[in-house]
Amino acid sequence: MKGGWSGGDLTMEGSWSGGDLTSGTWGAGGFGGDAPRVSSQAQEVLSGAMGEAAPGSLVFHGAGTGEAGFWIWGLALGVILNLTLAIAARRRRAVSPDGAVMGFILGLVIYAGLGPGGWGCLVLFFVSSSLLSRTGKERKARLDLASLHEKSDQRDWLQALANAGPGALCALGFLVTGESLWILGTVISLGAANGDTWASELGVLSPGPPRSILTGKPLAPGTSGGISPLGLGGSLAGGLCIGLGAAGMHLWGAFGMLGLGVLGWEQSWQTSVQGGAALEPAALILAGAAGGFMGSLIDSLLGASIQARYRTSRGRLTERPRDQAGTPHLLAGGLPWIGNDAVNLLANSAVTILGMAVAAYIS
């Protein structure tokens, strides 16, 4: 349609002053010029999207019909699912109140962009990490890790943003472009977040002390910048967990189920089939595993170099800038404005960008 819409396999020329867009016949006041060419597939799309229209007008009936209706109902389901997850996490004291709010927002963004596939990977990260945190609780309690780490066991909004923020941005990238590379980005990001968490939870259980990734000197268990065989294995396993989950979601066809219908009729909710056709399950598995392992290494490098480390009055290293009484600790290394959340965000973003760049180059 000149001055109108040309997309997909629906091409119209001439000017329209009325008529039925969903039938194969055209009455008076229809198209001037060349006869319209409308495929059966396009007729089905238009028939599902529009009801009876007055001459010269397009009437969209809203939720329940066509792609936009599917998108609206799907998004409503996403709100319910993420709200339920946020409430459950808060009741179990796994997150702080602001952490629950940030988790809801990020979860909804990922659900809107990647559908149940991306959201399922996010849930897998949260559930597996929460379950793993219970492993070796007695040994962890004896190590007194709470005095070493800056944050408590409850994830706050900064921790949620650092772990899931880059993945949510990639989900938005897929929502806008439909390029499967953004799916890989989300898998890499969540793989890195899960791998780093698994490495931290398992690394402190190593029989021997961790060693600095920069100097090789032994460190106290739980110290940022330290690595151990068990921790490295945990990072690989954590990333692999996300990769396997993503591969299963992809085989189910769950990525992008909400699709891009909200942005235009041509971009259907089946974008997961069109834009993700080049994705192979093996690529998703590799993306998750590589994200987990490499993300943990980058996190350790940043933790040993630029993350702020303080020394208590007893000579112990800690991430806390002050003691419980408010007395400041002496800065022992790193930059005072770079905490663990900043390191996590930087490491996650770096491995996501690097992984996407490698994937784009290979493809």
Secondary structure as UniProt FT lines:
FT   TURN            2..3
FT   TURN            8..9
FT   STRAND          10..11
FT   TURN            21..22
FT   TURN            28..29
FT   STRAND          37..38
FT   HELIX           40..49
FT   TURN            55..56
FT   TURN            63..64
FT   HELIX           66..91
FT   TURN            92..93
FT   HELIX           97..132
FT   TURN            133..136
FT   HELIX           137..143
FT   HELIX           145..147
FT   HELIX           157..177
FT   HELIX           181..203
FT   TURN            204..205
FT   STRAND          211..212
FT   TURN            213..215
FT   TURN            221..222
FT   TURN            224..225
FT   STRAND          226..227
FT   HELIX           229..252
FT   TURN            255..256
FT   TURN            259..260
FT   HELIX           261..263
FT   TURN            265..266
FT   TURN            269..270
FT   HELIX           271..274
FT   TURN            275..278
FT   HELIX           281..305
FT   STRAND          309..311
FT   TURN            313..314
FT   STRAND          317..318
FT   TURN            324..325
FT   STRAND          330..333
FT   TURN            336..337
FT   HELIX           340..362
//
